[in-house]
Amino acid sequence: MIRWIWVSLFICFSGYTLLVYRECDSTQASADSKALAGMQTWQEKNCQSCHQLYGLGGYMGPDLTNVISEPGKGSDYMKSFIKYGTGSMPNFNLTDNEVANLIAFLDWVDKSGQSRVHPSSVHWTGTYNLSK
Amino acid sequence: MSKSLQLYFAFSLAMLLLALFFGAVAAFAFLYPEFYNKYLPFYQLRPMHVSSALFWIISGATAGILFYKKAAFDTTNSQPRVEKTFIYLWMGTVVVVFIFYAFKKFGGREYWEFPPFLGLAILAAWLFLMYSYYTSWTKRKKKPPLYVWMWSTGILFFLITFIEQNLYQLTWFRQSFLREITVQWKSNGAMVGAWNQMIYGTSLYIMVKMSGDEQIARGRKTYFFYFLGLTNLMFNWGHHIYNVPGASWIRHVSYAISMTEWLILISIIQGFKAKLTEQRKYRHLLSYRFLIASEYWILLNLLLALFMSIPAVNRYTHGTHITVAHAMGATIGINTMILLASIGYIIKIDRLNVARKKYITIGFITSQASLLVFWLSLITAGILKGYRDVALHITPFQEMMRPVISVLHVFAIAGVVLFAGMALIVFNYIKALAQMKPTHEKRFAKNEGLIGLNPILNNSSKTGNVKPIVKPT
């Protein structure tokens, strides 16, 4: 009996996992090589230890999900931050190419959706209904 | 206990101490980045803190399982060479991970922040552990009690989620950012469930041994809660990505299943508490205190988790220090307390000399009080950040964070006190571990196996003439 319940749950989990993989992004928007190279730099420099994307990551700096499209910010604004650092953010001495790749990565992330949930998206049951 | 297992226990305790040390230093690096950036920047300290905490939890849990499995399976086949290979490969890889961190070489993934190729060594070590464990499982002489199911589930799901964590190496998974982040946090969420299974299984094992009542791990209600926990492990990870604009049904499934996992253990412990007599409580006082502490932390974290699992509330708490409070409360308050109860039970802390027990008690009280301050200050910081960011939309970031930083000074000081309290416990544990005789495990397995003997033994066990204090139930 215990084994049967366990195996049944595991089968459900496997099916659910495949569905999640397939349906978690209906847009099928794919990254170009610059964005993927930027993602690699993001990981190698451990940017997520201080910054968040969709609220996931560190708490030291701001969430950068939509920094490219945010009024008053954007690519050039980010370039100077990344290139030279600030008082609290170290200068990582990145090459121009690495900076450009990071900007391409952040642009790709920005296009994937909004990190902030608008109050109108909150359903009365407490859940959200989000659309890109 | 074999020398390698003894070393592994000491290694896991050292990881605990390192986690708290790096955490305390990182808290100050967070507050004073201009100073720390010159020497030891936050982005270097954070992976050291997170990884040592993770390696403490996983090493402490697996060391306990390796120690208990002989008695739990009532078998002598423990694959000692395979077990040893796992231990040394695991510890060696962890050391290499820290060397990479020292040279600022990162992989930049949450939880596993080291370069991904080191994951291959972690994976290989885990396969050795699985071979050793499941070989014993197949040779067991009795129908497995629930804690064996929990250990087995945890070990298997760690493998599954660890592989899933690394699926981003395949182009298809990283071609879409929404898929990349969803799969990453699906595996992270389920992985927490995996090590919780290992740790709660250990907690259940100790309870069974302390009470002498094997039925605790065989009742229908207990199995019902186990399956509820397993369901949570599989499907309740979505609160991490509620705000990610993926398929809505993923969010709804997670919300519906919610954070019932904490209820499972409360129910198990409640049943156990009623069965303990005052005498038994007294004899295992220190180990029992750690378990009792974990109960309170479950209650506090359950409350927090229930609120955080409601998307409408999560909108304010997500990406704030409330998430950190939950993670720290669960890791230190629940997991660490259970693991300290487990190791304390193995090294028999209640039979240590009075002075050492006194130090452990002081460490226990200090760590509980400081953890509470630590936890409350994180929640306060989180409420402030959530309110100022989501409700007031205060910009720029530094201005929004200004009062949050003030509260985090309390958190940082509490972290230092917490480190001091825990250090007192860990040093005494390691001392007691070092004094354990290599033959201890055999005797432990013989006398504490599932063969009807109550594990509460008197001091005559030193002579090998072991007498149970309480008759078998």
Interface residues (C-beta under 8 A of the other chain):
Chain A: I2 I5 W6 L9 C12 F13 Y16 T17 V20 Y21 E23 C24 D25 S26 T27 Q28 A29 S30 A31 L36 M39 W42 Q43 E44 K45 N46 C47 Q48 S49 C50 Q52 L53 Y54 G55 L56 G57 G58 Y59 M60 G61 P62 D63 G87 S88 M89 P90 W108 V109 S112 G113 Q114 S115 R116 V117 V122 G126 T127 Y128 N129 L130 S131 K132
Chain B: F30 P33 E34 N37 P41 F42 Y43 Q44 R46 P47 K105 F106 G107 G108 R109 E110 E113 W149 E164 F173 R174 Q175 S176 F177 L178 R179 I181 T182 V183 W185 K186 Y223 F227 L230 T231 M234 F235 H240 I241 Y242 N243 V244 P245 G246 A247 S248 W249 I250 R251 H252 V253 Y255 I310 P311 A312 V313 R315 H318 G319 T320 H321 V324 V390 F397
